[in-house]
Amino acid sequence: MRIINLSPLGLMCRSDERVSVGERVTVWLPLVQDMPADIRWVEDGRIGMEFIEPIKPRIYDALMALIPPRRTAW
């Protein structure tokens, strides 16, 4: 699984795993460990999940600080 987008309420990822809308999964994230989430949509190898409990703002900010800056193609 590769996370494409992360918010306090959920995430979008790319994955080859087969999951179904409505399925409950557990996602491991740094700092918060296991995050239960419900699958909300599945399309073309992408999966949208909603966390059962939102990530607290302080923890979310710390998670974002762990992501290296993106490089441009310039």
Secondary structure, 3 states (H helix, E strand, C coil): CEEEEEECCEEEEECCCCCCCCCEEEEEECCCEEEEEEEEEEECCEEEEEECCCCCHHHHHHHHHHCCCCCCCC
